[in-house]
Amino acid sequence: MRRILLPSATEINKPSQLSQSTVSSYRHKSLSRWAVIVLSLTMSLSACAGNDQSTHTLENLNNNSEFTKVEFTEVPLDQDAGFDDELFDPFDESPSESQVEEYDPLEPVNSAIFEFNYQFDKYLLKPAAQVYNFFIPPNVQQSVVNVFQNARFVPRFINNLFQAKFRGAGIEMSRFLINSTIGVGGLFDPAKIMFDLDTPLEDLGQTLGNYGVPPGPYLVVPFYGPFTLRDGFGYIGDTFLDPFNWLVLPIIEIADAPRLVQHDPTINYARLGMTAAENINLRSLNLESFQGVEEGTLDLYGAIRNGYLQKRQRAIEE
């Protein structure tokens, strides 16, 4: 019988196995590389509403809610290879898992923004999601997720090509065509249900990591959640790779460029409403997953950071 136990506070805070000189060298190199563009990221993030990346606060909190569980599972010896895929423990320091350095030079600022996001969720987003959940059935909520994901397939398709994942690009294109037709504009997902077409979601942050760009410092952005500097620039890039942001509800006006909506105030209100609806719908789908997370985690900020960095590293290595 194999046991996965939540480590003690001292184990969580145990220093990395990297030598101090190695860590120091890495930090100086990474900081010098990214310092020039930190301000640019901070100013640019305000233009990114409406992009469907996996770096949202709610998604990462949901992804990390399992970290506080203590599970005892009987696993036959011939199934050990698949065990780690079923249960991801961000505190596991076994030699088989690659260690990710938590480079967080802005931790005091990040912690304050994290607390702001947490209170925003507690007193505004969660109550709104509870009301929404009372009136909207779960299957309708899932259809809303499907529509947003289907409409934003272009950045995922392009990033598969950037990474030479041609099979993944083909699956993304096939999913879009099938779900846009048989799936009634993406309301349903027959590509997965009927044809077993599924592939990991690729983004520009993963593409940059695949080409060796270091993650840079860890950042927490108001209303958005955790990023690394690399993933922040990837998020902005994916926003501009999405034709929806140019042809339907453009984020930047380009002279003589065709667009579905012409009236600028209408565009702003539509984007705001779309972003609010998407986040409330997502929060509603995950109401039960968040119950008791904050009470059961000694260091919620540290757990979210650790889980996010390892999750992104795994996505790059896939």
Contacts in CASP RR format, 6 or more apart in sequence:
PFRMAT RR
TARGET T0000
AUTHOR 0000-0000-0000
METHOD contacts of the structure
MODEL  1
MRRILLPSATEINKPSQLSQSTVSSYRHKSLSRWAVIVLSLTMSLSACAG
NDQSTHTLENLNNNSEFTKVEFTEVPLDQDAGFDDELFDPFDESPSESQV
EEYDPLEPVNSAIFEFNYQFDKYLLKPAAQVYNFFIPPNVQQSVVNVFQN
ARFVPRFINNLFQAKFRGAGIEMSRFLINSTIGVGGLFDPAKIMFDLDTP
LEDLGQTLGNYGVPPGPYLVVPFYGPFTLRDGFGYIGDTFLDPFNWLVLP
IIEIADAPRLVQHDPTINYARLGMTAAENINLRSLNLESFQGVEEGTLDL
YGAIRNGYLQKRQRAIEE
1 72 0 8 1.000
1 73 0 8 1.000
1 74 0 8 1.000
2 73 0 8 1.000
2 74 0 8 1.000
2 75 0 8 1.000
2 80 0 8 1.000
2 83 0 8 1.000
3 72 0 8 1.000
4 70 0 8 1.000
4 71 0 8 1.000
4 72 0 8 1.000
4 73 0 8 1.000
4 87 0 8 1.000
4 89 0 8 1.000
4 92 0 8 1.000
5 70 0 8 1.000
6 67 0 8 1.000
6 68 0 8 1.000
6 69 0 8 1.000
6 70 0 8 1.000
6 91 0 8 1.000
7 91 0 8 1.000
9 298 0 8 1.000
9 299 0 8 1.000
11 91 0 8 1.000
12 91 0 8 1.000
12 298 0 8 1.000
12 299 0 8 1.000
14 93 0 8 1.000
16 23 0 8 1.000
16 99 0 8 1.000
16 101 0 8 1.000
17 93 0 8 1.000
17 99 0 8 1.000
18 26 0 8 1.000
18 99 0 8 1.000
18 101 0 8 1.000
23 101 0 8 1.000
26 101 0 8 1.000
26 103 0 8 1.000
26 214 0 8 1.000
27 103 0 8 1.000
27 105 0 8 1.000
29 214 0 8 1.000
30 103 0 8 1.000
30 214 0 8 1.000
30 215 0 8 1.000
30 216 0 8 1.000
30 217 0 8 1.000
31 105 0 8 1.000
31 216 0 8 1.000
31 217 0 8 1.000
33 214 0 8 1.000
33 216 0 8 1.000
34 216 0 8 1.000
34 217 0 8 1.000
34 229 0 8 1.000
37 229 0 8 1.000
37 233 0 8 1.000
38 217 0 8 1.000
38 229 0 8 1.000
41 219 0 8 1.000
41 229 0 8 1.000
41 232 0 8 1.000
41 233 0 8 1.000
41 236 0 8 1.000
44 236 0 8 1.000
45 221 0 8 1.000
45 224 0 8 1.000
45 232 0 8 1.000
45 235 0 8 1.000
45 236 0 8 1.000
47 236 0 8 1.000
47 239 0 8 1.000
47 251 0 8 1.000
47 252 0 8 1.000
48 224 0 8 1.000
48 235 0 8 1.000
48 236 0 8 1.000
48 239 0 8 1.000
49 271 0 8 1.000
49 272 0 8 1.000
49 275 0 8 1.000
50 239 0 8 1.000
50 245 0 8 1.000
50 271 0 8 1.000
50 274 0 8 1.000
50 275 0 8 1.000
50 278 0 8 1.000
51 152 0 8 1.000
51 155 0 8 1.000
51 235 0 8 1.000
51 238 0 8 1.000
51 239 0 8 1.000
51 242 0 8 1.000
51 245 0 8 1.000
52 148 0 8 1.000
52 149 0 8 1.000
52 152 0 8 1.000
52 278 0 8 1.000
53 203 0 8 1.000
53 231 0 8 1.000
53 235 0 8 1.000
53 238 0 8 1.000
54 60 0 8 1.000
54 201 0 8 1.000
54 203 0 8 1.000
54 311 0 8 1.000
54 315 0 8 1.000
55 224 0 8 1.000
55 225 0 8 1.000
55 226 0 8 1.000
55 227 0 8 1.000
55 231 0 8 1.000
55 232 0 8 1.000
55 235 0 8 1.000
55 308 0 8 1.000
56 224 0 8 1.000
56 225 0 8 1.000
56 279 0 8 1.000
56 282 0 8 1.000
57 117 0 8 1.000
57 121 0 8 1.000
57 223 0 8 1.000
57 224 0 8 1.000
57 225 0 8 1.000
57 226 0 8 1.000
58 121 0 8 1.000
58 125 0 8 1.000
58 279 0 8 1.000
58 282 0 8 1.000
58 283 0 8 1.000
58 286 0 8 1.000
59 282 0 8 1.000
60 225 0 8 1.000
60 226 0 8 1.000
60 304 0 8 1.000
60 307 0 8 1.000
60 308 0 8 1.000
60 311 0 8 1.000
61 290 0 8 1.000
61 293 0 8 1.000
61 304 0 8 1.000
62 286 0 8 1.000
62 289 0 8 1.000
62 290 0 8 1.000
63 307 0 8 1.000
63 308 0 8 1.000
63 311 0 8 1.000
64 90 0 8 1.000
64 293 0 8 1.000
64 303 0 8 1.000
64 304 0 8 1.000
64 307 0 8 1.000
64 308 0 8 1.000
65 289 0 8 1.000
65 290 0 8 1.000
65 293 0 8 1.000
66 87 0 8 1.000
66 88 0 8 1.000
67 89 0 8 1.000
67 90 0 8 1.000
67 91 0 8 1.000
67 297 0 8 1.000
67 303 0 8 1.000
67 307 0 8 1.000
68 293 0 8 1.000
68 296 0 8 1.000
68 297 0 8 1.000
68 303 0 8 1.000
71 87 0 8 1.000
73 83 0 8 1.000
73 87 0 8 1.000
75 83 0 8 1.000
84 96 0 8 1.000
84 97 0 8 1.000
88 310 0 8 1.000
88 311 0 8 1.000
88 314 0 8 1.000
90 303 0 8 1.000
90 306 0 8 1.000
90 307 0 8 1.000
90 310 0 8 1.000
91 306 0 8 1.000
93 99 0 8 1.000
98 313 0 8 1.000
98 317 0 8 1.000
100 306 0 8 1.000
100 309 0 8 1.000
100 310 0 8 1.000
100 313 0 8 1.000
102 218 0 8 1.000
102 302 0 8 1.000
102 305 0 8 1.000
102 306 0 8 1.000
102 309 0 8 1.000
103 215 0 8 1.000
103 216 0 8 1.000
103 217 0 8 1.000
103 218 0 8 1.000
104 110 0 8 1.000
104 217 0 8 1.000
104 218 0 8 1.000
104 305 0 8 1.000
105 217 0 8 1.000
106 217 0 8 1.000
106 218 0 8 1.000
106 219 0 8 1.000
109 220 0 8 1.000
110 218 0 8 1.000
110 219 0 8 1.000
110 220 0 8 1.000
110 301 0 8 1.000
111 220 0 8 1.000
111 301 0 8 1.000
113 220 0 8 1.000
113 221 0 8 1.000
113 222 0 8 1.000
113 225 0 8 1.000
114 220 0 8 1.000
114 225 0 8 1.000
114 301 0 8 1.000
114 304 0 8 1.000
116 222 0 8 1.000
117 220 0 8 1.000
117 222 0 8 1.000
117 223 0 8 1.000
117 225 0 8 1.000
118 294 0 8 1.000
118 300 0 8 1.000
120 223 0 8 1.000
121 283 0 8 1.000
125 279 0 8 1.000
125 280 0 8 1.000
125 283 0 8 1.000
126 283 0 8 1.000
126 287 0 8 1.000
126 290 0 8 1.000
128 280 0 8 1.000
128 283 0 8 1.000
129 280 0 8 1.000
129 283 0 8 1.000
129 284 0 8 1.000
129 287 0 8 1.000
130 284 0 8 1.000
130 287 0 8 1.000
132 280 0 8 1.000
132 281 0 8 1.000
132 284 0 8 1.000
133 141 0 8 1.000
133 284 0 8 1.000
133 287 0 8 1.000
136 281 0 8 1.000
136 284 0 8 1.000
138 285 0 8 1.000
141 281 0 8 1.000
141 284 0 8 1.000
141 285 0 8 1.000
142 285 0 8 1.000
143 186 0 8 1.000
143 187 0 8 1.000
143 188 0 8 1.000
144 277 0 8 1.000
144 278 0 8 1.000
144 281 0 8 1.000
145 281 0 8 1.000
145 282 0 8 1.000
145 285 0 8 1.000
146 179 0 8 1.000
146 186 0 8 1.000
146 187 0 8 1.000
146 188 0 8 1.000
146 189 0 8 1.000
147 185 0 8 1.000
147 186 0 8 1.000
147 187 0 8 1.000
148 278 0 8 1.000
150 175 0 8 1.000
150 176 0 8 1.000
150 179 0 8 1.000
150 180 0 8 1.000
150 185 0 8 1.000
150 186 0 8 1.000
151 186 0 8 1.000
151 244 0 8 1.000
152 242 0 8 1.000
152 244 0 8 1.000
153 172 0 8 1.000
153 173 0 8 1.000
153 175 0 8 1.000
153 176 0 8 1.000
154 241 0 8 1.000
154 242 0 8 1.000
154 243 0 8 1.000
155 203 0 8 1.000
155 204 0 8 1.000
155 237 0 8 1.000
155 238 0 8 1.000
155 241 0 8 1.000
155 242 0 8 1.000
156 172 0 8 1.000
156 201 0 8 1.000
156 202 0 8 1.000
156 203 0 8 1.000
157 169 0 8 1.000
157 170 0 8 1.000
157 172 0 8 1.000
157 173 0 8 1.000
157 176 0 8 1.000
158 241 0 8 1.000
159 202 0 8 1.000
159 203 0 8 1.000
159 204 0 8 1.000
159 206 0 8 1.000
159 207 0 8 1.000
159 238 0 8 1.000
160 166 0 8 1.000
160 168 0 8 1.000
160 169 0 8 1.000
160 170 0 8 1.000
160 172 0 8 1.000
160 199 0 8 1.000
160 202 0 8 1.000
161 169 0 8 1.000
162 204 0 8 1.000
162 207 0 8 1.000
163 202 0 8 1.000
163 206 0 8 1.000
163 207 0 8 1.000
163 210 0 8 1.000
165 202 0 8 1.000
167 199 0 8 1.000
168 199 0 8 1.000
168 202 0 8 1.000
171 197 0 8 1.000
171 198 0 8 1.000
171 199 0 8 1.000
172 199 0 8 1.000
174 191 0 8 1.000
174 195 0 8 1.000
174 197 0 8 1.000
175 191 0 8 1.000
175 192 0 8 1.000
175 197 0 8 1.000
175 198 0 8 1.000
175 199 0 8 1.000
178 190 0 8 1.000
178 191 0 8 1.000
178 194 0 8 1.000
178 195 0 8 1.000
178 197 0 8 1.000
179 185 0 8 1.000
179 186 0 8 1.000
179 188 0 8 1.000
179 189 0 8 1.000
179 190 0 8 1.000
179 191 0 8 1.000
180 186 0 8 1.000
182 188 0 8 1.000
182 190 0 8 1.000
182 194 0 8 1.000
183 189 0 8 1.000
183 190 0 8 1.000
191 197 0 8 1.000
191 198 0 8 1.000
192 198 0 8 1.000
200 315 0 8 1.000
200 318 0 8 1.000
203 231 0 8 1.000
203 234 0 8 1.000
203 235 0 8 1.000
203 238 0 8 1.000
204 233 0 8 1.000
204 234 0 8 1.000
204 235 0 8 1.000
204 237 0 8 1.000
204 238 0 8 1.000
204 241 0 8 1.000
205 230 0 8 1.000
205 231 0 8 1.000
205 232 0 8 1.000
205 233 0 8 1.000
205 234 0 8 1.000
205 235 0 8 1.000
205 238 0 8 1.000
205 312 0 8 1.000
206 312 0 8 1.000
206 315 0 8 1.000
206 316 0 8 1.000
207 234 0 8 1.000
208 230 0 8 1.000
208 233 0 8 1.000
208 234 0 8 1.000
209 215 0 8 1.000
209 230 0 8 1.000
209 316 0 8 1.000
210 316 0 8 1.000
213 230 0 8 1.000
214 230 0 8 1.000
215 228 0 8 1.000
215 229 0 8 1.000
215 230 0 8 1.000
215 231 0 8 1.000
215 309 0 8 1.000
215 312 0 8 1.000
216 228 0 8 1.000
216 229 0 8 1.000
216 230 0 8 1.000
217 228 0 8 1.000
217 229 0 8 1.000
218 226 0 8 1.000
218 227 0 8 1.000
218 228 0 8 1.000
218 305 0 8 1.000
218 309 0 8 1.000
219 226 0 8 1.000
219 227 0 8 1.000
219 228 0 8 1.000
219 229 0 8 1.000
219 232 0 8 1.000
220 226 0 8 1.000
220 227 0 8 1.000
221 227 0 8 1.000
226 304 0 8 1.000
226 305 0 8 1.000
226 308 0 8 1.000
227 235 0 8 1.000
228 309 0 8 1.000
228 312 0 8 1.000
231 312 0 8 1.000
239 245 0 8 1.000
239 251 0 8 1.000
245 251 0 8 1.000
246 254 0 8 1.000
246 257 0 8 1.000
246 259 0 8 1.000
247 258 0 8 1.000
247 259 0 8 1.000
247 260 0 8 1.000
248 259 0 8 1.000
248 260 0 8 1.000
248 261 0 8 1.000
249 260 0 8 1.000
249 261 0 8 1.000
249 267 0 8 1.000
249 270 0 8 1.000
249 271 0 8 1.000
249 274 0 8 1.000
250 257 0 8 1.000
250 259 0 8 1.000
250 261 0 8 1.000
250 267 0 8 1.000
251 271 0 8 1.000
253 264 0 8 1.000
261 267 0 8 1.000
261 270 0 8 1.000
293 300 0 8 1.000
294 300 0 8 1.000
297 303 0 8 1.000
END
